[in-house]
Structures are given as C-alpha cells and as structure tokens.
Amino acid sequence: GFKIGERFLKIIFDNALKQKVTEIYVTIFDKRPEQERLIALLEEWGFRLHGIKSTKNGDEKVYVKDFDRNTPVNIDLPKLTYPFISKESNVFIVPIYQAYHTELLPDSYLRTESPKDFVENEPHRNALSKVYISRSIERNLKSGDRIIFYRTGDPGNAIHTGVVTTVGIVESVITDIKDEATFLALCRKRSVFSDEELKKHWNYNKYSRPFIVNFLYAFSYPKRPNLKWLNENGVIPNILDMPRGFRKINQQDFINIANYSFKQ
C-alpha cells in the first residue's frame, strides 16, 4: 500500500540510464500470489516474458524490458516505454506551490531543502504514477504529452527563487468525474492531499469541479532555470502573466531548458 514497488523501479531505471544499458531483465518464480502481483507490476511498466530458465527449484520466468533509446516511444501507453519521452508530443508548463512541490516530487528537492525530510514511506512520494489536481482553463492534454513543473518562488523574490524542476509524462486526463467519492478514489495515495483536503478541493466551487492529470514522474533537472531565465529566454515572456494552470510551450523552449539544465 506504500507504492514501494514503483519506488524500486525508479531506482532501477535511474541506474540503467546512468549505466547506458539497452536492456533490463529479471528472473522470477510465479508460485505465490505476491510473485504474481510483482509480475503484473513489471508487465505494467514494459517488461515482457522472454523465456523460461530451468533451475533445481523449478522453472523460473525471465522478464525483459527494452531500454534502447532508439526504440519508438509508446505515446498511448507511456508506462511501457518509461522513462523515455516523445519528441513529437506537446509540452506544457504548470505551476506547483512550494508547500506541495517536494512532497509530491521528492527527487526534485532544492538545495535549501533536506532529502531527510522526505524519507518517510508515503505512497504519493514513492509512486511513479502521480496525480495533479487542477482547475486550469487549458485542459487539452493527452497521453504522452510532456509537463514541465514550475515551483513557485518566494513572495517578493519569485524572479530568482521560482524555478523549473521536473518533467512528467501525461498518462491520462480525467475531466468528467461524476461525484466526490469517485474523485477521492482517483486521487488517493497518488496526490499530496488527505481525504479531507481532497473534499475541500472538490467542493470549492460546485460550478467548476477540478479535473485530474495522471502523470509519470520522469526526471528532475540537475540545474534549475529560474523565472528570470525563463523570462529572458522567452519561455514566460511576461512575468506579470504567469501561468495559473497548464500553458502550452513549444519544442524549442523544451530543448533550450534541457540544454541549460544539462550543460556541463
């Protein structure tokens, strides 16, 4: 119930990227219910049955995940080719308040924050598949699109302290949520909010119910461009017109941010 399996997968994928491997494999028996649940999780994230390995304890299954960067990204089912992202998908920037940022995206902690403050087992921290709750006017997101998360800055100094930190991959968007109970069920354990806080979100305005974006936590930028940089480089041309919800940006903006963040 704490999404530990997804957290382990994130560690595996991060190390596979660092080691520049082209394949990940795991051997596993399917004799017990917990092993069958693990196999289901592996298949959900792109592992496929490769073959059977005979051992003295019986036949062991071998599951393989293709990790070749040249493999086409599955836009419709991005988990299957996670953590790779599509260059053809749309890109959106969206703000996230400081109070929720590192709680939802713990790998994206700032230098002013301590990772020791985010080590407790909370399902929304461990989950790779997370929920973002929004009332944005822009709702035209679809599976495979990229989300850039902008952590809001300190009052009076946002131009220097507001920073881009994280990239996510849209898994699905749910706008036609029928009632409060459904909303809670969809968000529980994958958002930063308690049930009581979720109820407040749902009932804040009965004429404008929130919608949810299910997204995959892809990666954190090692060097974070601040609002000043975003303004000077045309990503947010007018700092008085900050996005309050999702705002579409272009592919070149995405490339420019990546070049700035990953340059040595």
N, C-alpha and C positions, 0 to 999 in steps of 0.2 A: 503493500500500500504506500510505499515511500518512493516509488519510481527508481529504486537503486539500480535495476537492470539497465534503464536508459542512461543513468549516470556512468555506469561501467562502459557502455557502448561509446559514449562521448570520449572517454579516456582512450579507448581502443582506437577510435577514428582519428583523434588528435595525434596519437603516436604514429599511426600509419601514414598520416600526412607528413610528419616530421621525417620519417624514415624513407619517404618516397617509394613505398611499396605499391605494387599493382594488384595485389590480391590479399585478402584476409581469409583464413579458414579456421574452423573449429570442429573438434570431434566431440560427439555426444551420444550417449545412450538414450533410448526413449522408453525406458522401463517403468518410470514413475511419473505421476501427474506433474510434479514440479519440472521435470525434464521436458515434458510435452509442452508446458507453458513457456519454457525458455526457447524451445524450438519455434513456437508460434511467434515469439518476440523477434527472434533472429530473422525469420521469414518476412516479418513486417518491415524490417529495415534492410531488406535486399539480399539476405543470404539465401542461397538455393542449394538443394540437395545435389551433391557432386558424385557421391558414391558410398559404398559400404566398406568399412575396414573390419576384417575378421580378427578378433582377439580371443584370448583364452577365457574371457568373461562373456563372450558372445559378440554378435555383430554390432559395431559402432558406426553411427552415421557421420558422414563428413559433409559439412556445410561450408560454402564458399561465397564470399562477396567480392565482386569485381570492383577494383579500386583504381582502374586505369583512368587517368584524367581525360583521355580522348574519347571515352565512352559517352554517347549522347545522354544528356540529362532527361530524365523522365519528368516532364512538366506536370502531367496529370497525377502522378503518384510520386512526389519528390522524396519520400522516405526511401524508395528503392534505390535511388542514386545519391542519397545524402552522403557526405556533406557538400557535394558539388552543386553549383548553381548554373542556371541557364543565362547565357549572354543575350538571348533573344527575348527574355521576359521583361515586363515593365518594372520600373523602380519607383518606390515611394519612400518619402521621408516622413517620420511621425515623431512627435514629442512624447517623452515619458518623464513624469515628475521624479525628482530626486528621491522622494520617500519610497517610491516603488521600484526604481531602476535596478539597484543591485540586488534587491530581494528577488526580483524575477530573473535577472541576468547576472548571477553571481560571478561568472568568469570575467565579467566586464567591470570589475571594481576599479575605482580610481586610486591614484597614488595617495590621496588623502583618506582612503578607507582601508581597513584591515580585512584581509580574507578570513581571519579568525572569527570575525563577527558573523560569518555566513556559512559556518560549517555544520550547524545542526541539521539533522535529517528532516527537511521539509519537502514534501512531494513537488511543490512548484519550483523549488530550486533544482532538484535532481532531474526533473522531466526535461527531455529534449523537445517534446511536443508541448507547446505552451499556448496560453490564451491571452489575447489582448482585447480588452473591452473598450468600445468606442461609441461615440455619437457623431462621428465625422460625417460631414456632408458628402465627401468623396467616399463612395462605397464600392467602386468599380474595381475591386481587386479580384484576382483569380489565382487558382492553383499555379505554383511555380514562380509567381511574382516575387521580387525582392523587396524587403523592408529594411530601411536604414533607421535605426533608433537614435534619436537626438535627446540626450539627457539635459534637461533644463538647467539653467545656470542659477547662480545666487542672485537674489534681488539686488538691483543696483549695479551688478557687475556681470550680467549674463553674457556680454560680448566676449569676455575672456574665460568664463567658467562653464558656459554651456558648450557641450561637446558631443560629437558623433562618436558612438562607442561600438555599435554592434550591427551585424547583418543577420536578418532572419529570412526564411523562405516560407511563403504563404502555402499552407496546406489546404485550407478551405475557409470560406466566409459564410457565416450563418446569419441571415438578416430576418428571417420570418420565424422568430421564436414565439411560440404560442402563449406561454404563461411563465410565471415566476419559477415554478418548480422545474420546468424544462431548462430555464436559464441557469439555475443553480446547478443542476445536474451536468450541464455542458461545461461549466466553469470550474467546478470543484476540483481541487488538487492540482490544477494547472494554471491557476491565476494566483495573485498575491493576496486576494481578499478572502476574509472569513464569510460564512454564510450570511451573517448579519449585515456585513458591508455589501455583499452582493445584492441583498434585498433592497438596500438603500439605493444602489445603482439602478435597479430595475424600476423602482417606484419614484425616482427623482422627478420624472416628467412622464405622465401617462400618455401624452400625445407624441412623445418621441422616445420610444424604447431604445435601449442600447442594442448594438449588434456585436458579434464576436468574430475575431480573426484567429483561427488556429494557425500557428506558425511553428516552424522548426528553428531552433536556436543554432545558427550556422557557425559564426565565428565572431571574435572580438577584434577590433582594430588595435594593433600594438601601439600606434601613435595616433592620438585623437585630435582631429582638426576641430578648433573651437568656432564659435559663431563669427568671430572676426574673420577667420579664414574662409568660412562658408560664404560670408558676405562679399569679401574681396574677390572670390573666385566664382561668383555668380550662382552658387547653389541656392542661397537665400538672398536674392538681390536687395530686398528691403527688410532691414531688421525690425522695422515697425510693423511688418506684415508677416509675423511668424506663423507657421502652420499650426492650427489648433487641432487638426486631425491629420488624416493622410493627405499628402500632397505629392503629386507625380513629378519626378525629375527625370532628366534624360540620361542616356547611357554614358555620355561623355562626362557628366557630373560624377557618376558612379566610378568611372575609370580614374578621374582626377583625384577623388578621395582616396581610392586604393593606392594610387601612385604616391600620394603624400604620406599615407599611413605606413606603407611597407618599404619605403625607400630607406636605404642604409645610412 
